[in-house]
Amino acid sequence: MKSLVIIEHKNGVLHRMSREAISGAQKIGGDITALVIGENAESISSELSNFKIEKTIIVNHELVPYYNVDGYKEIIKQVVNTISPDIIITGHTYQARDFMPRISAALDIPFIPDIVELEDSIYIKQVLNSKLNASISSSSDRVLISFQSASFSEEDVIKGSSSSESFDVDLDSSSIKSKSDDPFQESASEVDLESAELIVSVGRGIEKEENKSIAFELAEVIGAEVSASRPVVDAGWLPSSRQVGSSGSTVSPKLYLSLGVSGAIQHVVGMKGSKNILAINKDSDAPIFEIADYAVVGDLLEIVPKLIATLKDS
C-alpha cells in the first residue's frame, strides 16, 4: 500500500488535522509520502522529517504561493501521476472540501469524504447525526479519502526520520484561473475552530444574547476561540461559522470549556475528540457531564466572571 498525504499549513504552522491524517496513514500501513505545497513548505518539511514516513515532496511554484484550487488541482494531479499512490489522504478541512472533489474529477478517482475509520479497504462514515455507521467499499484501484477531525490523534503520530525532495511541476498562468492572494480563510469571520487548541463553547445556558460577552472575555484571557451549540446559532446570537456539531465544525482542542451546553448528541459528535472537557452547567443531569473530564455544577453567570477575574490577577 502506498499512501500520499496532502499536507495543509498556514503561516508556517502545520494544521492539526494533517498530523491526524499522517497518524491515520500510519495505521493503514505501507509507504507514506507527504506533499507540501507553497511558501513555508521547507519549514513544514523540516517538521515532517521527524515523523515515520518515507519522504516529503515539496512543491514551491510562483503561481501557487498560497492555496488556490486550480493550482492545487494541477500540482496534485501531476504528483499522483508520477508516484502512483494507492490512496490519497487529507484531513476533512474546509480547504480539502474545496479541492478534493476537483482532484476526483480530474483523475477519475472516487472520493470518500469525512470517514472515521478504515478496515480492510472498508471505509466507515457516520450518518444520521452519527447515530449509525455506514460501510463503503470501492472497486477502484485508487481512492481519495478525507478523515473526520479527531478520528485519529495527532499525539499517536509515530516519530522517526524521513527525507525530502523538491518536485518540479509544469504550470502556466492559463491553468490558474482562480486568484492566489492571501492565505485561504476558513470563513468570512476568519474563525478557525478546527485547528484551535483552546475553545470556549456557549450553549443556551447563557440565557440571553448579551451574556455571550463573558465567553469572549474568557476566551481572550486564555487565548481561545469561541464556539456555540446549534440553539445559540439558531437564535442568531452567534454566526454559523462558530457552530460545533453534526451540522457545524468538528473540533479536537486540548481544552474544550463548555458554558451552559446541555450536551445533545448532535453537539457531542462535533467535540467528543477534545483532549480535555470542562463543563459548567447548573443542571446536574446535563448529558454533557457524561463525557466531561471536569464538571462544575453551578450558575455560569456567577462562576465565569470570578474565573476571569482570578485569571487576570494570576
Secondary structure, 3 states (H helix, E strand, C coil): CEEEEECCEECCEECHHHHHHHHHHHHHCCEEEEEEECCCHHHHHHHHCCECCCEEEEECCCCCCCCCHHHHHHHHHHHHHHHCCCEEEEECCHHHHHHHHHHHHHHCCCEEEEEEEEECCEEEEEECCCCEEEEECCCCCCEEEEECCCCCCHHHCCECCCEEEECCCCCCHHHCCCCCCCCCCCCCCCCCHHHCCEEEEECHHHCCHHHHHHHHHHHHHHCCEEEECHHHHHCCCCCHHHEECCCCECCCCCEEEEECCCCCHHHHCCCCCCCCEEEEECCCCCHHHHCCCEEEECCHHHHHHHHHHHHHHC
